[in-house]
Amino acid sequence: TALLGIAFLYFELSEFHSLINEGNTWQKSSFLSSFFTLVGTHGCHIAIGLLWMVITIFILFFRKLTEESLSRIFRLALFWHFLDVIWVFIFTVVYAMGHLYG
């Protein structure tokens, strides 16, 4: 999961870099403003989830697995799956509909 999250951030940042180099910045249009805001915010939450994973793994390396740590892992999983649901929405609205109507 962490490797896929890192790959996602890499591709997202690469896409942002390409768009900006082509002159497609957030100031150019309302679509690009919305695009950078939605996708960038999602990427920020992915980075937060990755940091959360690293901290959780680090803590579990030095401590035993307890009810409390299982609860924390469960909340991390819920957070990550919520990001998946949000990405399906963003992908559908921004990418798929953008290609259909753009």
C-alpha positions as CSV (number, residue, x, y, z in Angstrom):
1,T,0.0,0.0,0.0
2,A,2.8,2.4,0.9
3,L,4.6,1.7,-2.4
4,L,1.5,2.3,-4.4
5,G,0.9,5.6,-2.4
6,I,4.5,6.7,-3.2
7,A,4.0,5.8,-6.9
8,F,0.7,7.8,-6.9
9,L,2.4,10.8,-5.5
10,Y,5.3,10.5,-8.0
11,F,2.9,10.4,-11.0
12,E,0.8,13.2,-9.6
13,L,3.8,15.5,-9.1
14,S,5.1,14.5,-12.6
15,E,1.7,15.4,-14.1
16,F,1.7,18.8,-12.2
17,H,5.2,19.5,-13.4
18,S,4.3,18.7,-17.0
19,L,1.2,20.9,-16.9
20,I,3.1,23.8,-15.4
21,N,5.9,23.5,-18.0
22,E,3.2,23.6,-20.7
23,G,1.9,26.9,-19.2
24,N,-1.2,25.3,-17.7
25,T,-1.1,26.8,-14.2
26,W,-3.9,27.2,-11.7
27,Q,-4.3,30.8,-12.7
28,K,-5.1,29.9,-16.4
29,S,-8.7,28.7,-16.0
30,S,-11.3,27.7,-13.4
31,F,-10.9,24.1,-14.5
32,L,-7.2,24.1,-13.9
33,S,-7.7,25.9,-10.6
34,S,-10.2,23.2,-9.5
35,F,-8.0,20.5,-10.8
36,F,-4.9,21.6,-8.9
37,T,-6.9,22.1,-5.8
38,L,-8.8,18.8,-5.8
39,V,-5.9,16.6,-6.9
40,G,-3.4,18.5,-4.9
41,T,-5.5,18.2,-1.7
42,H,-5.9,14.5,-2.3
43,G,-2.1,14.1,-2.8
44,C,-1.5,16.0,0.5
45,H,-3.8,13.5,2.2
46,I,-2.0,10.6,0.6
47,A,1.3,12.0,2.0
48,I,-0.3,12.3,5.4
49,G,-1.5,8.7,5.2
50,L,2.0,7.6,4.2
51,L,3.6,9.4,7.1
52,W,0.9,7.8,9.4
53,M,1.9,4.4,8.0
54,V,5.6,5.0,8.7
55,I,5.0,6.2,12.2
56,T,2.7,3.2,12.9
57,I,5.2,0.7,11.6
58,F,8.0,2.4,13.6
59,I,5.9,2.2,16.8
60,L,5.0,-1.4,16.2
61,F,8.6,-2.3,15.6
62,F,9.4,-1.3,19.2
63,R,6.2,-2.2,21.0
64,K,3.9,-5.2,21.2
65,L,0.7,-5.4,19.3
66,T,-2.1,-4.4,21.7
67,E,-5.8,-3.6,21.4
68,E,-4.9,0.1,21.2
69,S,-2.4,-0.4,18.4
70,L,-5.0,-2.6,16.5
71,S,-7.5,0.2,16.9
72,R,-5.0,2.7,15.4
73,I,-4.2,0.4,12.5
74,F,-8.0,0.0,11.9
75,R,-8.4,3.8,11.8
76,L,-5.5,4.1,9.4
77,A,-7.1,1.5,7.1
78,L,-10.4,3.5,7.3
79,F,-8.6,6.7,6.4
80,W,-6.8,5.0,3.5
81,H,-10.0,3.5,2.1
82,F,-11.8,6.8,2.5
83,L,-9.0,8.3,0.3
84,D,-9.8,5.5,-2.3
85,V,-13.5,6.5,-2.4
86,I,-12.6,10.2,-2.8
87,W,-10.2,9.3,-5.6
88,V,-12.9,7.4,-7.5
89,F,-15.0,10.6,-7.3
90,I,-12.1,12.9,-8.4
91,F,-11.1,10.5,-11.2
92,T,-14.7,10.3,-12.5
93,V,-15.4,14.0,-12.4
94,V,-12.1,15.5,-13.3
95,Y,-10.5,12.9,-15.7
96,A,-13.3,10.8,-17.2
97,M,-15.9,13.6,-17.6
98,G,-13.2,16.0,-18.7
99,H,-12.3,13.7,-21.6
100,L,-16.0,13.2,-22.4
101,Y,-17.0,16.8,-22.4
102,G,-13.6,18.5,-22.9
